[in-house]
Amino acid sequence: METVYDWVTLAIFAGLVVLFLQRSMSDDRQDSMIAYMAGAAMCALANYLGNEGHDLLASALIVANLAFILLVLKPIDLPRRS
């Protein structure tokens, strides 16, 4: 745990784990495991790129991962446009 990428990607991954556990206990919504694996893989790749000095790519991947989680896994209900 030496870089900011370690902490940020760990926080995102922990959020994914909590979301997965919450959804696995719920009867309402069942998500595909592929979506969680994709989010976890994006965390790992962003962390690797950040630790290797590719700051711009790592930052872009972190933002893309957050957008992916919000749009695909939908941890919160986003308001719809009317």
Biopython code that builds the backbone (N, CA, C, O; Angstrom):
import numpy as np
from Bio.PDB.StructureBuilder import StructureBuilder

atoms = [
    (1, "MET", "N", (0.836, -1.167, 0.000)),
    (1, "MET", "CA", (0.000, 0.000, 0.000)),
    (1, "MET", "C", (0.891, 1.243, 0.000)),
    (1, "MET", "O", (1.013, 1.949, 1.001)),
    (2, "GLU", "N", (1.499, 1.480, -1.144)),
    (2, "GLU", "CA", (2.462, 2.571, -1.236)),
    (2, "GLU", "C", (1.967, 3.762, -2.033)),
    (2, "GLU", "O", (2.377, 4.891, -1.764)),
    (3, "THR", "N", (1.107, 3.544, -2.994)),
    (3, "THR", "CA", (0.692, 4.641, -3.868)),
    (3, "THR", "C", (-0.789, 4.945, -3.679)),
    (3, "THR", "O", (-1.536, 4.174, -3.075)),
    (4, "VAL", "N", (-1.182, 6.082, -4.210)),
    (4, "VAL", "CA", (-2.592, 6.466, -4.155)),
    (4, "VAL", "C", (-3.439, 5.488, -4.966)),
    (4, "VAL", "O", (-4.608, 5.273, -4.648)),
    (5, "TYR", "N", (-2.867, 4.904, -5.995)),
    (5, "TYR", "CA", (-3.596, 3.932, -6.810)),
    (5, "TYR", "C", (-3.939, 2.677, -6.005)),
    (5, "TYR", "O", (-5.000, 2.084, -6.195)),
    (6, "ASP", "N", (-3.045, 2.280, -5.114)),
    (6, "ASP", "CA", (-3.331, 1.144, -4.241)),
    (6, "ASP", "C", (-4.582, 1.408, -3.409)),
    (6, "ASP", "O", (-5.472, 0.561, -3.324)),
    (7, "TRP", "N", (-4.644, 2.579, -2.800)),
    (7, "TRP", "CA", (-5.760, 2.919, -1.919)),
    (7, "TRP", "C", (-7.061, 3.120, -2.690)),
    (7, "TRP", "O", (-8.114, 2.643, -2.265)),
    (8, "VAL", "N", (-6.997, 3.818, -3.812)),
    (8, "VAL", "CA", (-8.216, 4.106, -4.577)),
    (8, "VAL", "C", (-8.799, 2.820, -5.158)),
    (8, "VAL", "O", (-10.001, 2.576, -5.046)),
    (9, "THR", "N", (-7.960, 2.006, -5.772)),
    (9, "THR", "CA", (-8.480, 0.775, -6.370)),
    (9, "THR", "C", (-8.941, -0.213, -5.300)),
    (9, "THR", "O", (-9.889, -0.966, -5.523)),
    (10, "LEU", "N", (-8.287, -0.217, -4.150)),
    (10, "LEU", "CA", (-8.741, -1.072, -3.055)),
    (10, "LEU", "C", (-10.110, -0.624, -2.558)),
    (10, "LEU", "O", (-10.965, -1.461, -2.267)),
    (11, "ALA", "N", (-10.329, 0.681, -2.458)),
    (11, "ALA", "CA", (-11.632, 1.198, -2.022)),
    (11, "ALA", "C", (-12.725, 0.831, -3.027)),
    (11, "ALA", "O", (-13.824, 0.439, -2.634)),
    (12, "ILE", "N", (-12.426, 0.957, -4.312)),
    (12, "ILE", "CA", (-13.412, 0.589, -5.337)),
    (12, "ILE", "C", (-13.694, -0.912, -5.280)),
    (12, "ILE", "O", (-14.847, -1.334, -5.366)),
    (13, "PHE", "N", (-12.644, -1.711, -5.135)),
    (13, "PHE", "CA", (-12.823, -3.160, -5.052)),
    (13, "PHE", "C", (-13.633, -3.545, -3.818)),
    (13, "PHE", "O", (-14.496, -4.419, -3.893)),
    (14, "ALA", "N", (-13.363, -2.901, -2.688)),
    (14, "ALA", "CA", (-14.132, -3.177, -1.468)),
    (14, "ALA", "C", (-15.606, -2.829, -1.672)),
    (14, "ALA", "O", (-16.490, -3.545, -1.203)),
    (15, "GLY", "N", (-15.862, -1.729, -2.373)),
    (15, "GLY", "CA", (-17.243, -1.375, -2.690)),
    (15, "GLY", "C", (-17.911, -2.420, -3.567)),
    (15, "GLY", "O", (-19.086, -2.735, -3.381)),
    (16, "LEU", "N", (-17.161, -2.957, -4.524)),
    (16, "LEU", "CA", (-17.694, -4.030, -5.371)),
    (16, "LEU", "C", (-18.035, -5.270, -4.548)),
    (16, "LEU", "O", (-19.064, -5.909, -4.772)),
    (17, "VAL", "N", (-17.171, -5.604, -3.601)),
    (17, "VAL", "CA", (-17.410, -6.774, -2.752)),
    (17, "VAL", "C", (-18.670, -6.576, -1.918)),
    (17, "VAL", "O", (-19.505, -7.476, -1.828)),
    (18, "VAL", "N", (-18.808, -5.403, -1.308)),
    (18, "VAL", "CA", (-19.994, -5.120, -0.498)),
    (18, "VAL", "C", (-21.254, -5.165, -1.363)),
    (18, "VAL", "O", (-22.268, -5.732, -0.955)),
    (19, "LEU", "N", (-21.192, -4.572, -2.550)),
    (19, "LEU", "CA", (-22.340, -4.593, -3.456)),
    (19, "LEU", "C", (-22.691, -6.023, -3.854)),
    (19, "LEU", "O", (-23.866, -6.389, -3.884)),
    (20, "PHE", "N", (-21.685, -6.827, -4.158)),
    (20, "PHE", "CA", (-21.925, -8.222, -4.524)),
    (20, "PHE", "C", (-22.573, -8.991, -3.376)),
    (20, "PHE", "O", (-23.537, -9.728, -3.585)),
    (21, "LEU", "N", (-22.046, -8.820, -2.166)),
    (21, "LEU", "CA", (-22.608, -9.532, -1.023)),
    (21, "LEU", "C", (-24.037, -9.087, -0.734)),
    (21, "LEU", "O", (-24.896, -9.907, -0.412)),
    (22, "GLN", "N", (-24.285, -7.799, -0.850)),
    (22, "GLN", "CA", (-25.629, -7.287, -0.620)),
    (22, "GLN", "C", (-26.600, -7.837, -1.668)),
    (22, "GLN", "O", (-27.703, -8.270, -1.334)),
    (23, "ARG", "N", (-26.189, -7.816, -2.914)),
    (23, "ARG", "CA", (-27.069, -8.295, -3.986)),
    (23, "ARG", "C", (-27.246, -9.810, -3.939)),
    (23, "ARG", "O", (-28.299, -10.316, -4.328)),
    (24, "SER", "N", (-26.238, -10.543, -3.472)),
    (24, "SER", "CA", (-26.367, -12.000, -3.425)),
    (24, "SER", "C", (-27.352, -12.442, -2.346)),
    (24, "SER", "O", (-27.915, -13.533, -2.431)),
    (25, "MET", "N", (-27.562, -11.610, -1.338)),
    (25, "MET", "CA", (-28.526, -11.927, -0.281)),
    (25, "MET", "C", (-29.930, -11.448, -0.624)),
    (25, "MET", "O", (-30.894, -11.856, 0.025)),
    (26, "SER", "N", (-30.060, -10.604, -1.617)),
    (26, "SER", "CA", (-31.343, -10.016, -1.982)),
    (26, "SER", "C", (-32.093, -10.915, -2.954)),
    (26, "SER", "O", (-31.494, -11.598, -3.785)),
    (27, "ASP", "N", (-33.409, -10.900, -2.831)),
    (27, "ASP", "CA", (-34.239, -11.653, -3.772)),
    (27, "ASP", "C", (-34.586, -10.823, -5.001)),
    (27, "ASP", "O", (-34.998, -11.364, -6.027)),
    (28, "ASP", "N", (-34.422, -9.520, -4.895)),
    (28, "ASP", "CA", (-34.877, -8.614, -5.947)),
    (28, "ASP", "C", (-34.032, -8.677, -7.208)),
    (28, "ASP", "O", (-34.551, -8.931, -8.295)),
    (29, "ARG", "N", (-32.764, -8.452, -7.071)),
    (29, "ARG", "CA", (-31.917, -8.224, -8.237)),
    (29, "ARG", "C", (-30.783, -9.242, -8.280)),
    (29, "ARG", "O", (-30.098, -9.466, -7.282)),
    (30, "GLN", "N", (-30.597, -9.843, -9.426)),
    (30, "GLN", "CA", (-29.490, -10.766, -9.636)),
    (30, "GLN", "C", (-28.615, -10.233, -10.760)),
    (30, "GLN", "O", (-29.068, -10.089, -11.896)),
    (31, "ASP", "N", (-27.376, -9.946, -10.444)),
    (31, "ASP", "CA", (-26.430, -9.448, -11.437)),
    (31, "ASP", "C", (-25.562, -10.589, -11.949)),
    (31, "ASP", "O", (-25.416, -11.625, -11.301)),
    (32, "SER", "N", (-25.000, -10.375, -13.111)),
    (32, "SER", "CA", (-24.076, -11.346, -13.686)),
    (32, "SER", "C", (-22.718, -11.248, -12.996)),
    (32, "SER", "O", (-22.246, -10.153, -12.687)),
    (33, "MET", "N", (-22.101, -12.394, -12.759)),
    (33, "MET", "CA", (-20.764, -12.412, -12.163)),
    (33, "MET", "C", (-19.740, -11.771, -13.089)),
    (33, "MET", "O", (-18.723, -11.253, -12.628)),
    (34, "ILE", "N", (-20.000, -11.802, -14.389)),
    (34, "ILE", "CA", (-19.080, -11.220, -15.363)),
    (34, "ILE", "C", (-18.901, -9.727, -15.103)),
    (34, "ILE", "O", (-17.793, -9.206, -15.229)),
    (35, "ALA", "N", (-19.972, -9.044, -14.744)),
    (35, "ALA", "CA", (-19.884, -7.607, -14.487)),
    (35, "ALA", "C", (-18.989, -7.321, -13.287)),
    (35, "ALA", "O", (-18.215, -6.364, -13.306)),
    (36, "TYR", "N", (-19.088, -8.138, -12.248)),
    (36, "TYR", "CA", (-18.236, -7.942, -11.075)),
    (36, "TYR", "C", (-16.781, -8.279, -11.398)),
    (36, "TYR", "O", (-15.864, -7.606, -10.929)),
    (37, "MET", "N", (-16.576, -9.319, -12.198)),
    (37, "MET", "CA", (-15.206, -9.669, -12.586)),
    (37, "MET", "C", (-14.591, -8.580, -13.455)),
    (37, "MET", "O", (-13.401, -8.288, -13.337)),
    (38, "ALA", "N", (-15.393, -7.980, -14.326)),
    (38, "ALA", "CA", (-14.886, -6.894, -15.165)),
    (38, "ALA", "C", (-14.477, -5.703, -14.306)),
    (38, "ALA", "O", (-13.424, -5.106, -14.531)),
    (39, "GLY", "N", (-15.301, -5.356, -13.328)),
    (39, "GLY", "CA", (-14.961, -4.252, -12.430)),
    (39, "GLY", "C", (-13.697, -4.537, -11.633)),
    (39, "GLY", "O", (-12.858, -3.654, -11.455)),
    (40, "ALA", "N", (-13.559, -5.767, -11.153)),
    (40, "ALA", "CA", (-12.366, -6.147, -10.398)),
    (40, "ALA", "C", (-11.123, -6.130, -11.289)),
    (40, "ALA", "O", (-10.056, -5.690, -10.861)),
    (41, "ALA", "N", (-11.262, -6.606, -12.518)),
    (41, "ALA", "CA", (-10.127, -6.603, -13.449)),
    (41, "ALA", "C", (-9.705, -5.178, -13.797)),
    (41, "ALA", "O", (-8.516, -4.891, -13.934)),
    (42, "MET", "N", (-10.681, -4.294, -13.937)),
    (42, "MET", "CA", (-10.352, -2.892, -14.218)),
    (42, "MET", "C", (-9.621, -2.263, -13.036)),
    (42, "MET", "O", (-8.721, -1.445, -13.230)),
    (43, "CYS", "N", (-9.997, -2.634, -11.815)),
    (43, "CYS", "CA", (-9.278, -2.155, -10.628)),
    (43, "CYS", "C", (-7.827, -2.637, -10.651)),
    (43, "CYS", "O", (-6.900, -1.861, -10.415)),
    (44, "ALA", "N", (-7.645, -3.912, -10.935)),
    (44, "ALA", "CA", (-6.294, -4.478, -10.956)),
    (44, "ALA", "C", (-5.435, -3.827, -12.035)),
    (44, "ALA", "O", (-4.274, -3.498, -11.791)),
    (45, "LEU", "N", (-5.999, -3.643, -13.220)),
    (45, "LEU", "CA", (-5.242, -3.035, -14.313)),
    (45, "LEU", "C", (-4.911, -1.577, -14.012)),
    (45, "LEU", "O", (-3.797, -1.127, -14.283)),
    (46, "ALA", "N", (-5.864, -0.839, -13.456)),
    (46, "ALA", "CA", (-5.608, 0.564, -13.106)),
    (46, "ALA", "C", (-4.521, 0.660, -12.045)),
    (46, "ALA", "O", (-3.664, 1.541, -12.111)),
    (47, "ASN", "N", (-4.549, -0.235, -11.074)),
    (47, "ASN", "CA", (-3.523, -0.237, -10.035)),
    (47, "ASN", "C", (-2.152, -0.543, -10.631)),
    (47, "ASN", "O", (-1.166, 0.116, -10.300)),
    (48, "TYR", "N", (-2.091, -1.532, -11.499)),
    (48, "TYR", "CA", (-0.826, -1.884, -12.144)),
    (48, "TYR", "C", (-0.283, -0.716, -12.962)),
    (48, "TYR", "O", (0.892, -0.365, -12.853)),
    (49, "LEU", "N", (-1.143, -0.120, -13.779)),
    (49, "LEU", "CA", (-0.698, 0.996, -14.615)),
    (49, "LEU", "C", (-0.232, 2.173, -13.762)),
    (49, "LEU", "O", (0.771, 2.813, -14.078)),
    (50, "GLY", "N", (-0.954, 2.456, -12.688)),
    (50, "GLY", "CA", (-0.560, 3.547, -11.808)),
    (50, "GLY", "C", (0.771, 3.286, -11.131)),
    (50, "GLY", "O", (1.597, 4.191, -11.010)),
    (51, "ASN", "N", (0.985, 2.064, -10.691)),
    (51, "ASN", "CA", (2.248, 1.721, -10.038)),
    (51, "ASN", "C", (3.420, 1.715, -11.014)),
    (51, "ASN", "O", (4.568, 1.889, -10.605)),
    (52, "GLU", "N", (3.141, 1.518, -12.288)),
    (52, "GLU", "CA", (4.192, 1.530, -13.306)),
    (52, "GLU", "C", (4.462, 2.924, -13.857)),
    (52, "GLU", "O", (5.311, 3.088, -14.733)),
    (53, "GLY", "N", (3.753, 3.926, -13.356)),
    (53, "GLY", "CA", (4.011, 5.298, -13.768)),
    (53, "GLY", "C", (3.146, 5.818, -14.896)),
    (53, "GLY", "O", (3.379, 6.921, -15.390)),
    (54, "HIS", "N", (2.170, 5.063, -15.310)),
    (54, "HIS", "CA", (1.257, 5.493, -16.372)),
    (54, "HIS", "C", (0.042, 6.171, -15.738)),
    (54, "HIS", "O", (-1.067, 5.637, -15.746)),
    (55, "ASP", "N", (0.286, 7.364, -15.189)),
    (55, "ASP", "CA", (-0.729, 8.038, -14.383)),
    (55, "ASP", "C", (-1.984, 8.388, -15.173)),
    (55, "ASP", "O", (-3.095, 8.202, -14.678)),
    (56, "LEU", "N", (-1.823, 8.883, -16.376)),
    (56, "LEU", "CA", (-2.979, 9.291, -17.168)),
    (56, "LEU", "C", (-3.866, 8.092, -17.519)),
    (56, "LEU", "O", (-5.089, 8.162, -17.399)),
    (57, "LEU", "N", (-3.246, 7.005, -17.951)),
    (57, "LEU", "CA", (-4.017, 5.803, -18.280)),
    (57, "LEU", "C", (-4.707, 5.226, -17.046)),
    (57, "LEU", "O", (-5.865, 4.812, -17.109)),
    (58, "ALA", "N", (-3.991, 5.202, -15.931)),
    (58, "ALA", "CA", (-4.569, 4.663, -14.701)),
    (58, "ALA", "C", (-5.742, 5.508, -14.233)),
    (58, "ALA", "O", (-6.771, 4.970, -13.825)),
    (59, "SER", "N", (-5.597, 6.815, -14.287)),
    (59, "SER", "CA", (-6.684, 7.707, -13.870)),
    (59, "SER", "C", (-7.894, 7.558, -14.782)),
    (59, "SER", "O", (-9.031, 7.528, -14.311)),
    (60, "ALA", "N", (-7.651, 7.464, -16.080)),
    (60, "ALA", "CA", (-8.755, 7.285, -17.027)),
    (60, "ALA", "C", (-9.469, 5.958, -16.785)),
    (60, "ALA", "O", (-10.694, 5.886, -16.878)),
    (61, "LEU", "N", (-8.722, 4.927, -16.480)),
    (61, "LEU", "CA", (-9.324, 3.618, -16.230)),
    (61, "LEU", "C", (-10.124, 3.611, -14.928)),
    (61, "LEU", "O", (-11.160, 2.951, -14.843)),
    (62, "ILE", "N", (-9.657, 4.333, -13.924)),
    (62, "ILE", "CA", (-10.409, 4.441, -12.669)),
    (62, "ILE", "C", (-11.737, 5.146, -12.912)),
    (62, "ILE", "O", (-12.775, 4.703, -12.421)),
    (63, "VAL", "N", (-11.708, 6.239, -13.665)),
    (63, "VAL", "CA", (-12.947, 6.961, -13.980)),
    (63, "VAL", "C", (-13.874, 6.074, -14.812)),
    (63, "VAL", "O", (-15.081, 6.042, -14.576)),
    (64, "ALA", "N", (-13.312, 5.358, -15.780)),
    (64, "ALA", "CA", (-14.123, 4.453, -16.604)),
    (64, "ALA", "C", (-14.728, 3.334, -15.757)),
    (64, "ALA", "O", (-15.869, 2.931, -15.983)),
    (65, "ASN", "N", (-13.978, 2.841, -14.796)),
    (65, "ASN", "CA", (-14.481, 1.785, -13.923)),
    (65, "ASN", "C", (-15.635, 2.292, -13.064)),
    (65, "ASN", "O", (-16.633, 1.593, -12.892)),
    (66, "LEU", "N", (-15.506, 3.493, -12.527)),
    (66, "LEU", "CA", (-16.592, 4.068, -11.733)),
    (66, "LEU", "C", (-17.841, 4.274, -12.586)),
    (66, "LEU", "O", (-18.957, 4.015, -12.136)),
    (67, "ALA", "N", (-17.649, 4.741, -13.815)),
    (67, "ALA", "CA", (-18.787, 4.910, -14.722)),
    (67, "ALA", "C", (-19.421, 3.559, -15.044)),
    (67, "ALA", "O", (-20.645, 3.439, -15.080)),
    (68, "PHE", "N", (-18.599, 2.554, -15.276)),
    (68, "PHE", "CA", (-19.092, 1.203, -15.550)),
    (68, "PHE", "C", (-19.926, 0.680, -14.384)),
    (68, "PHE", "O", (-21.005, 0.123, -14.583)),
    (69, "ILE", "N", (-19.420, 0.862, -13.175)),
    (69, "ILE", "CA", (-20.141, 0.390, -11.992)),
    (69, "ILE", "C", (-21.474, 1.120, -11.856)),
    (69, "ILE", "O", (-22.498, 0.495, -11.582)),
    (70, "LEU", "N", (-21.465, 2.433, -12.046)),
    (70, "LEU", "CA", (-22.704, 3.203, -11.915)),
    (70, "LEU", "C", (-23.731, 2.844, -12.981)),
    (70, "LEU", "O", (-24.923, 2.749, -12.690)),
    (71, "LEU", "N", (-23.274, 2.645, -14.211)),
    (71, "LEU", "CA", (-24.199, 2.409, -15.316)),
    (71, "LEU", "C", (-24.629, 0.954, -15.468)),
    (71, "LEU", "O", (-25.756, 0.683, -15.882)),
    (72, "VAL", "N", (-23.753, 0.024, -15.144)),
    (72, "VAL", "CA", (-24.071, -1.391, -15.349)),
    (72, "VAL", "C", (-24.594, -2.047, -14.069)),
    (72, "VAL", "O", (-25.643, -2.691, -14.087)),
    (73, "LEU", "N", (-23.875, -1.889, -12.971)),
    (73, "LEU", "CA", (-24.285, -2.536, -11.725)),
    (73, "LEU", "C", (-25.312, -1.721, -10.948)),
    (73, "LEU", "O", (-26.045, -2.270, -10.126)),
    (74, "LYS", "N", (-25.370, -0.437, -11.198)),
    (74, "LYS", "CA", (-26.370, 0.470, -10.620)),
    (74, "LYS", "C", (-26.503, 0.337, -9.100)),
    (74, "LYS", "O", (-27.540, -0.110, -8.609)),
    (75, "PRO", "N", (-25.464, 0.720, -8.353)),
    (75, "PRO", "CA", (-25.565, 0.643, -6.892)),
    (75, "PRO", "C", (-26.543, 1.664, -6.313)),
    (75, "PRO", "O", (-27.062, 1.473, -5.213)),
    (76, "ILE", "N", (-26.792, 2.738, -7.044)),
    (76, "ILE", "CA", (-27.772, 3.743, -6.626)),
    (76, "ILE", "C", (-28.719, 3.985, -7.789)),
    (76, "ILE", "O", (-28.368, 3.787, -8.952)),
    (77, "ASP", "N", (-29.918, 4.414, -7.455)),
    (77, "ASP", "CA", (-30.892, 4.732, -8.496)),
    (77, "ASP", "C", (-30.633, 6.140, -9.003)),
    (77, "ASP", "O", (-30.842, 7.117, -8.285)),
    (78, "LEU", "N", (-30.183, 6.236, -10.232)),
    (78, "LEU", "CA", (-29.944, 7.538, -10.840)),
    (78, "LEU", "C", (-31.259, 8.088, -11.374)),
    (78, "LEU", "O", (-32.082, 7.329, -11.887)),
    (79, "PRO", "N", (-31.470, 9.399, -11.260)),
    (79, "PRO", "CA", (-32.723, 9.964, -11.778)),
    (79, "PRO", "C", (-32.775, 9.851, -13.301)),
    (79, "PRO", "O", (-31.765, 10.009, -13.987)),
    (80, "ARG", "N", (-33.961, 9.579, -13.805)),
    (80, "ARG", "CA", (-34.151, 9.463, -15.255)),
    (80, "ARG", "C", (-34.474, 10.819, -15.839)),
    (80, "ARG", "O", (-35.106, 11.658, -15.197)),
    (81, "ARG", "N", (-34.034, 11.019, -17.053)),
    (81, "ARG", "CA", (-34.380, 12.252, -17.767)),
    (81, "ARG", "C", (-35.814, 12.157, -18.264)),
    (81, "ARG", "O", (-36.273, 11.095, -18.684)),
    (82, "SER", "N", (-36.517, 13.294, -18.208)),
    (82, "SER", "CA", (-37.890, 13.264, -18.715)),
    (82, "SER", "C", (-38.064, 14.114, -19.940)),
    (82, "SER", "O", (-39.164, 14.192, -20.485)),
]
sb = StructureBuilder()
sb.init_structure("model")
sb.init_model(0)
sb.init_chain("A")
sb.init_seg("    ")
for serial, (resi, resn, name, xyz) in enumerate(atoms, 1):
    if name == "N":
        sb.init_residue(resn, " ", resi, " ")
    sb.init_atom(name, np.array(xyz, "f"), 0.0, 1.0, " ", f" {name:<3s}", serial, name[0])
structure = sb.get_structure()
